[in-house]
Structures are given as C-alpha cells and as structure tokens.
Amino acid sequence: MLALVLLFQGVAYAVREFNCMLPCSQNWQPVCGNNGVTYANECALITASCLNLEAIIKVYNGECNTTTKCDFPCILLYAPVCGNDNVKYPNNCALRKASCLQKKAITEVRKATLFDDDCTSCRFECTKEYKPVCGSDGITYSNECVMRRFSCQSGKAIIVINNERCKDGQ
C-alpha cells in the first residue's frame, strides 16, 4: 500500500492509500519508458507509474538503448492526435517519439481531425456512463473520457492504471 499524507503546519489534512502492486507476470518482455528506463514488461511499467504518481509512457517494445532509444521508425500514416501538452501530432507514434525526445510524459488526450488545428481547447463529449478508471494520479474518474478531459485541462499526463476504482476510494 502506498500512503500519502498532506501535512500543513504539522497537521495531517488528508490521507490517501492505494494498492500499486498489480499482479504482473515474471515474463521478460522488455519495454522502454519515456523516462529512459527499461521495464521487465508493460505491467511493471504501469506499476512504476502508479508508485511514482506520474505517467510513465511506453515509447517502444524492447530494452532502452542509450544511443538510439528515441530513433524508432514511425509510419507515414496521418491519424492526428492531441497531446496533453496541447500539441497536435500526426499520429500516436510521433507523440511517443516527442515524449521520448523531451524526456517527459506526453499522453494522447483525444483524436484530432484533418482540419482541427486547435489542440488547446479541451472539447470532449463524454458520456455519463459510469465505467470507473483509476488514473496514474491516484484519482478515480467516472470513465476514461473524463480522465482524458481532466488531463487535457490540467496539462498533466495521466494514464489508466486499471479499469476500476482506485483502492483509496478517491
């Protein structure tokens, strides 16, 4: 269990606990995170993201290579996406490459259109369907769309840790 306590002038105002120990296999299927760290598999990367309360994004399958880690090929498919950094990328691969090169978590918050030049507006039409997801920030969102909208509005990279409420009840 990970417990977070907010202290202000010696008084605890909030306590949050959630379980980041996901049931990961021991299979060696290495993935490289945008932080330059090689993880045993994608589940280990998600666990690290949860423990650190930050979005760690898989940039490619395989071990991180210090000389060419961000030099992976992207196909020339135009399927534009908006990142939480309010930038429009030609496709998700280009977004992951930017995340790798900048050594910061950039996540896709929504699909863009051919004529949509504005990734700064967080236009989301989220349903009211309750399908809770636990975000890497430790907050439970009513569904993934609501999480992505918050990620867009806050400029904070947030990924889904699991498709259920966070264990702390947030």
VOGU-3710 file (C-alpha; in Angstrom, 3 decimals, decimal comma):
1> mlalvllfqg> 0,000/0,000/0,000  1,155/3,493/-0,777  0,020/6,139/1,677  0,156/9,850/1,042  -0,286/12,336/3,847  -0,726/16,047/3,244  0,931/17,927/6,088  0,485/21,614/6,732  1,996/23,142/9,861  2,286/19,706/11,426
11> vayavrefnc> -1,379/18,738/10,930  -2,412/15,882/8,645  -5,237/17,034/6,397  -5,681/14,103/4,044  -4,609/10,502/3,885  -4,753/8,500/0,685  -3,879/4,852/0,304  -3,980/2,759/-2,790  -2,500/-0,514/-3,864  0,015/-0,254/-6,697
21> mlpcsqnwqp> 1,023/-3,896/-6,578  -0,581/-5,182/-9,748  -0,449/-8,932/-10,457  2,360/-8,778/-13,019  3,858/-11,832/-14,671  7,579/-12,511/-14,452  7,837/-12,805/-18,241  10,710/-10,817/-19,725  9,052/-8,751/-22,445  11,028/-5,532/-22,001
31> vcgnngvtya> 9,561/-2,135/-22,767  11,263/1,244/-22,789  9,610/4,063/-20,848  9,751/7,723/-21,813  11,984/8,206/-18,754  14,707/6,069/-20,378  14,180/3,128/-18,012  13,756/-0,446/-19,263  10,923/-2,318/-17,535  10,529/-6,115/-17,488
41> necalitasc> 7,114/-5,809/-19,147  4,284/-3,332/-19,634  2,687/-4,289/-16,308  5,928/-3,401/-14,474  5,922/-0,019/-16,230  2,325/0,656/-15,127  3,200/-0,368/-11,557  6,139/2,070/-11,544  3,839/4,778/-12,880  1,396/4,131/-10,040
51> lnleaiikvy> 4,099/4,067/-7,348  5,602/7,336/-8,605  2,185/9,001/-9,120  3,254/10,073/-12,595  2,514/8,894/-16,077  5,334/6,779/-17,467  4,643/6,071/-21,114  5,860/3,090/-23,130  7,727/4,538/-26,095  8,615/1,215/-27,705
61> ngecntttkc> 8,922/-2,535/-27,110  12,399/-3,724/-26,171  15,171/-2,508/-23,934  16,067/1,167/-23,857  19,165/1,849/-25,907  21,088/4,906/-24,781  22,281/5,795/-28,267  19,152/5,196/-30,330  16,311/4,957/-27,821  14,278/7,712/-29,497
71> dfpcillyap> 15,292/6,767/-33,020  12,432/4,386/-33,756  10,506/4,453/-37,029  7,019/5,892/-37,321  4,871/5,036/-40,310  3,715/7,905/-42,501  0,070/7,446/-41,576  -1,785/10,686/-40,893  -4,067/9,960/-37,950  -3,698/13,168/-35,902
81> vcgndnvkyp> -3,907/13,201/-32,124  -3,791/15,917/-29,476  -1,377/15,533/-26,582  -1,820/16,740/-23,020  0,803/19,369/-23,953  -1,797/20,933/-26,335  0,242/19,969/-29,405  -1,197/18,257/-32,485  0,861/15,244/-33,616  0,500/13,491/-36,990
91> nncalrkasc> -0,080/10,157/-35,197  0,373/8,423/-31,850  3,855/7,207/-32,787  5,016/10,798/-33,358  3,576/11,697/-29,944  5,510/8,836/-28,286  8,689/9,932/-30,082  8,246/13,510/-28,806  7,674/12,129/-25,303  10,910/10,146/-25,580
101> lqkkaitevr> 12,980/13,017/-27,006  11,701/15,532/-24,450  12,014/13,005/-21,587  8,572/13,937/-20,304  5,270/12,133/-20,248  3,053/13,218/-23,119  -0,214/11,338/-23,448  -2,890/11,337/-26,117  -5,946/13,116/-24,780  -8,075/12,953/-27,922
111> katlfdddct> -8,122/12,246/-31,626  -7,806/15,300/-33,849  -9,346/15,813/-37,255  -7,745/16,761/-40,526  -8,930/20,374/-40,213  -8,662/20,620/-36,414  -5,690/22,882/-35,786  -6,609/23,688/-32,208  -5,423/21,186/-29,650  -5,556/23,850/-26,937
121> scrfectkey> -9,308/23,601/-26,461  -10,318/20,563/-24,478  -13,528/19,804/-26,352  -14,775/16,484/-25,079  -18,201/14,955/-25,367  -18,032/12,452/-22,534  -20,964/10,217/-21,719  -22,305/9,944/-18,196  -21,744/6,188/-18,310  -20,107/5,011/-15,094
131> kpvcgsdgit> -17,131/2,842/-16,030  -14,594/3,860/-13,365  -10,890/4,009/-14,123  -8,017/4,600/-11,743  -5,639/7,257/-13,075  -1,886/7,359/-12,515  -2,531/10,392/-10,286  -4,388/8,129/-7,816  -7,807/9,590/-8,635  -10,852/7,577/-9,693
141> ysnecvmrrf> -12,581/9,017/-12,770  -16,126/8,086/-13,777  -14,808/6,940/-17,185  -11,703/7,219/-19,367  -13,075/10,168/-21,346  -13,493/12,219/-18,161  -9,905/11,342/-17,195  -8,601/12,439/-20,609  -10,572/15,694/-20,401  -9,040/16,431/-16,994
151> scqsgkaiiv> -5,592/15,553/-18,366  -6,153/17,997/-21,227  -7,462/20,782/-18,993  -4,699/20,398/-16,402  -1,881/19,741/-18,885  -0,897/16,812/-16,666  -0,078/13,435/-18,203  -2,412/10,819/-16,734  -2,727/7,200/-17,805  -5,142/4,463/-16,750
161> innerckdgq> -3,664/2,220/-14,060  -6,656/-0,127/-14,063  -10,310/-0,235/-15,076  -11,783/0,039/-11,603  -11,945/2,471/-8,714  -8,648/3,391/-7,082  -8,222/1,476/-3,848  -8,242/4,683/-1,780  -11,809/5,471/-2,779  -10,944/8,832/-4,387
//
